[in-house]
Amino acid sequence: MAGISTHVIIVGNEKGGSGKTTAAMHLIVALSRAGFKTGAMDLDIRQKSLSRYLENRAKWAIKHDLELESLPIPQLFPAPFSNDDSRQRAFTLETAGFQEALQKYATCDFLVIDCPGANTHLSRLAHAHADTIVTPMNDSFVDFDLLAKVDPDTGEILGPSLYSEMVWEARQTRAKAGVMGGIQWIVMRNRIGAANAHNKKRVGEKLENLSKRIGFTLTRGFGERVVYRELFTMGLTLLDLGAPGIPTRLSSMSHLTAKQEIRNFIAALNLPAKAETADKRVA
């Protein structure tokens, strides 16, 4: 835990391109705009998508002379990555560095950590410290394969796969450490389009079955919208559009539909009572 009252939210999936950074950024902004002190940590050492997103946000704020009230920016500290030649020493240094990094967020209500699309030591550490894990996934059996193994002939679920095993290990580590409360796991079906309804139904049925077997809550994520990619260069989210000094770039209907997706996503997280107004403030 980053602090006694800090709720740690991990956005993770061992596959790239599932929308982790978009989900993390919208969650950060939603919590910040709801009045909560929110921290951010980017563990994707190579791509640093969340860090770049926040850098773009800061540049946009400076360029347009915006105050934090108009464009809130979370606390962000560097990830404690070690490039020591010895793998064991690197792991030791990262473990100590991660604990020190968490203390920097001790005054935050929430800490949102964006994990890489890979099984790294820092990612495993983060998962073991999570109160909530959010796993965005594209609506395909390619992404499903990271959650469960499926018999190619019968389509039956054979058992948990790579990422599910990682979450199970995180839950075990947390339990052995004596930390009160378990890890809530949310799987969000992201980028759901109208095409291939048959495949969408099949994936949905498998996910419903799997959710009961390995213990996660299934929810609908964000639709496939070009605007999510366009807003990255400005560091903006859909929740910022229409705020003072920030133009509205969506039609009224599209804007309302997209914000409803975000509101539903936040509600599905079932965050602590202190955040129960967050989804209501996504106006």
C-alpha positions in Angstrom: 0.0 0.0 0.0 1.2 3.5 -0.8 -0.2 4.8 2.5 -2.8 3.7 5.0 -5.6 5.4 3.1 -4.2 5.2 -0.4 -6.1 3.0 -2.7 -3.8 1.4 -5.3 -5.3 0.7 -8.7 -3.3 -1.3 -11.2 -4.1 -1.1 -14.9 -2.5 -4.2 -16.3 -2.5 -6.8 -19.1 0.6 -8.6 -20.6 -0.5 -7.8 -24.1 0.0 -4.4 -25.7 -2.6 -2.5 -27.6 -5.5 -3.3 -25.2 -6.1 0.3 -24.1 -4.4 0.3 -20.7 -3.0 3.9 -20.9 -6.3 5.3 -22.2 -8.2 3.6 -19.3 -5.5 4.7 -16.8 -5.6 8.3 -17.9 -9.4 8.6 -17.9 -9.5 7.1 -14.5 -6.9 9.5 -13.2 -8.7 12.5 -14.6 -12.1 11.3 -13.3 -10.8 10.9 -9.8 -8.9 14.2 -9.9 -12.0 16.1 -11.2 -14.0 14.5 -8.4 -11.7 16.2 -5.9 -9.4 13.4 -4.9 -5.7 13.7 -4.6 -4.5 11.3 -7.3 -1.0 9.9 -8.1 0.2 8.2 -11.2 3.1 5.8 -11.9 4.3 4.6 -15.2 6.0 1.2 -15.2 6.3 0.8 -18.9 9.9 1.7 -19.0 10.3 1.4 -22.8 7.2 3.1 -24.2 6.3 5.4 -21.3 2.9 6.1 -22.8 1.3 7.4 -19.6 4.4 9.6 -18.9 4.2 11.0 -22.4 0.4 11.5 -22.1 1.0 13.6 -18.9 3.9 15.5 -20.5 1.6 16.5 -23.4 -1.0 17.5 -20.8 1.4 19.8 -19.0 2.5 21.4 -22.3 -1.1 22.0 -23.3 -1.8 23.6 -20.0 1.2 25.9 -20.2 0.5 26.8 -23.9 -3.1 27.7 -23.1 -2.4 29.3 -19.7 -4.7 26.9 -17.8 -4.8 26.4 -14.1 -5.0 23.0 -12.4 -8.6 23.5 -11.7 -9.3 23.5 -15.4 -6.8 20.8 -16.3 -5.8 18.7 -13.2 -2.4 16.9 -13.4 -1.6 14.1 -11.0 1.6 13.6 -9.1 4.1 11.5 -11.1 7.4 10.1 -9.9 9.9 8.1 -11.9 9.6 4.3 -11.8 12.4 2.7 -9.8 13.8 0.7 -12.7 17.3 -0.9 -12.3 19.6 -1.8 -15.2 22.1 -3.5 -13.0 24.0 -6.3 -14.8 23.0 -8.8 -12.1 19.4 -9.8 -12.4 19.2 -10.6 -8.7 20.7 -7.3 -7.6 18.4 -5.5 -10.1 15.4 -7.2 -8.5 16.6 -6.3 -5.0 17.1 -2.7 -6.0 13.8 -2.5 -7.7 12.0 -4.0 -4.7 13.5 -1.4 -2.3 13.0 1.4 -4.9 9.3 0.4 -5.3 8.7 0.6 -1.6 10.3 4.0 -1.5 8.3 5.2 -4.5 5.1 4.1 -2.8 5.8 6.3 0.2 5.9 9.4 -2.0 2.3 8.8 -2.7 1.3 8.3 0.9 -0.8 11.5 1.0 -2.8 10.5 -2.1 -6.3 9.2 -2.0 -5.6 7.0 -5.1 -2.6 5.8 -7.0 -3.1 4.6 -10.5 -0.2 2.5 -11.9 0.0 1.8 -15.7 1.8 -1.5 -16.2 3.7 -2.7 -19.3 2.4 -5.3 -21.7 5.0 -7.7 -20.3 5.7 -9.8 -17.2 8.4 -7.7 -15.5 9.6 -7.6 -11.9 8.2 -4.1 -11.3 4.8 -5.2 -12.7 4.7 -8.2 -10.4 5.5 -6.0 -7.4 2.8 -3.5 -8.4 0.2 -6.2 -8.7 1.0 -7.6 -5.3 0.4 -4.1 -3.8 -2.9 -3.6 -5.7 -6.3 -3.0 -4.1 -7.9 -3.0 -7.5 -6.7 -4.5 -10.8 -8.2 -3.3 -14.0 -7.5 -5.4 -17.1 -8.6 -3.9 -20.4 -8.8 -6.5 -23.2 -9.7 -6.3 -26.8 -12.8 -8.4 -27.7 -10.8 -11.3 -29.3 -9.6 -14.8 -28.5 -6.0 -13.5 -28.9 -6.5 -11.4 -25.8 -8.5 -14.1 -24.1 -5.6 -16.4 -24.4 -3.7 -14.4 -21.7 -6.5 -15.1 -19.3 -7.3 -18.8 -20.1 -6.2 -21.8 -22.2 -8.9 -23.1 -24.5 -9.2 -26.4 -26.2 -9.0 -25.7 -29.9 -11.4 -28.6 -30.8 -14.1 -28.3 -28.2 -13.7 -24.6 -27.2 -13.8 -25.6 -23.5 -11.7 -23.7 -21.0 -8.8 -25.8 -19.8 -7.5 -23.5 -17.1 -6.0 -20.1 -16.3 -3.3 -18.7 -18.5 -0.3 -16.4 -18.1 -1.9 -13.2 -16.8 -4.5 -15.0 -14.7 -1.7 -16.9 -13.0 0.1 -13.6 -12.3 -3.0 -12.1 -10.6 -3.4 -15.3 -8.6 0.3 -15.0 -7.4 -0.4 -11.4 -6.5 -3.4 -12.4 -4.4 -1.3 -15.1 -2.7 1.5 -12.7 -2.0 -0.9 -10.2 -0.5 -2.5 -12.8 1.7 0.8 -14.1 3.0 1.9 -10.6 3.9 -1.1 -10.3 6.1 -2.6 -7.3 4.3 -6.3 -6.9 5.1 -8.7 -7.2 2.3 -8.3 -9.0 -1.0 -7.6 -7.8 -4.5 -10.6 -6.8 -6.6 -10.1 -7.7 -10.2 -12.0 -6.0 -13.0 -11.8 -7.2 -16.7 -13.1 -4.7 -19.1 -14.1 -5.6 -22.7 -12.5 -2.8 -24.6 -12.9 -1.5 -28.1 -16.1 -3.4 -28.8 -17.4 -2.7 -32.3 -20.5 -3.7 -34.2 -18.6 -6.0 -36.5 -18.5 -9.8 -36.1 -21.3 -10.2 -33.6 -20.9 -14.0 -33.6 -17.3 -13.7 -32.3 -18.3 -11.1 -29.8 -21.0 -13.4 -28.4 -18.5 -16.3 -28.2 -15.9 -14.2 -26.4 -18.6 -12.9 -24.0 -19.8 -16.4 -23.1 -16.3 -17.6 -22.4 -15.5 -14.5 -20.2 -18.7 -15.0 -18.2 -17.8 -18.6 -17.6 -14.2 -17.7 -16.7 -15.2 -14.8 -14.4 -16.9 -17.3 -12.1 -14.0 -19.8 -12.1 -11.1 -17.4 -11.3 -12.8 -14.5 -9.6 -13.1 -11.3 -11.6 -15.9 -8.9 -12.4 -16.6 -8.4 -16.1 -17.6 -5.0 -17.4 -17.9 -3.2 -20.7 -15.0 -0.8 -21.4 -14.6 2.0 -24.0 -15.9 1.8 -27.6 -13.6 2.1 -30.6 -13.3 5.8 -31.0 -10.7 7.7 -33.0 -11.0 10.6 -30.6 -9.2 8.7 -27.9 -6.1 8.5 -30.0 -6.4 12.1 -31.2 -6.6 13.5 -27.6 -3.3 11.9 -26.7 -1.2 14.5 -28.4 -2.8 17.2 -26.4 -2.8 15.2 -23.2 -6.6 15.6 -22.9 -9.4 13.1 -22.1 -13.0 13.1 -22.9 -13.7 14.3 -19.4 -11.8 17.5 -20.2 -13.7 18.5 -23.2 -16.0 21.5 -22.6 -14.1 22.6 -19.5 -13.1 26.3 -19.3 -10.4 27.0 -21.9 -10.8 23.6 -23.5 -12.9 23.1 -26.7 -15.6 20.5 -27.1 -14.7 18.4 -30.1 -17.5 15.8 -30.1 -21.1 16.0 -31.2 -23.5 16.1 -28.3 -24.7 12.6 -28.8 -21.2 11.1 -29.2 -20.0 13.1 -26.2 -22.8 11.8 -24.0 -22.4 8.2 -25.1 -18.7 8.2 -24.5 -19.0 9.8 -21.1 -21.6 7.3 -20.2 -19.1 4.5 -21.0 -16.6 6.2 -18.7 -19.2 6.6 -15.9 -20.2 2.9 -16.2 -16.5 1.9 -16.1 -15.9 3.9 -12.9 -19.1 2.6 -11.2 -18.0 -1.0 -12.0 -14.7 -0.5 -10.1 -16.7 -0.3 -6.9 -14.1 2.0 -5.3 -14.1 2.9 -1.6 -16.8 5.1 -0.2 -14.6 8.2 -0.5 -14.9 7.8 -4.2 -18.5 7.0 -4.5 -19.2 10.5 -5.9 -16.6 10.2 -8.6 -18.8 8.5 -11.1 -21.6 11.1 -10.4 -19.2 13.9 -11.2 -18.4 12.7 -14.7 -20.8 15.2 -16.1 
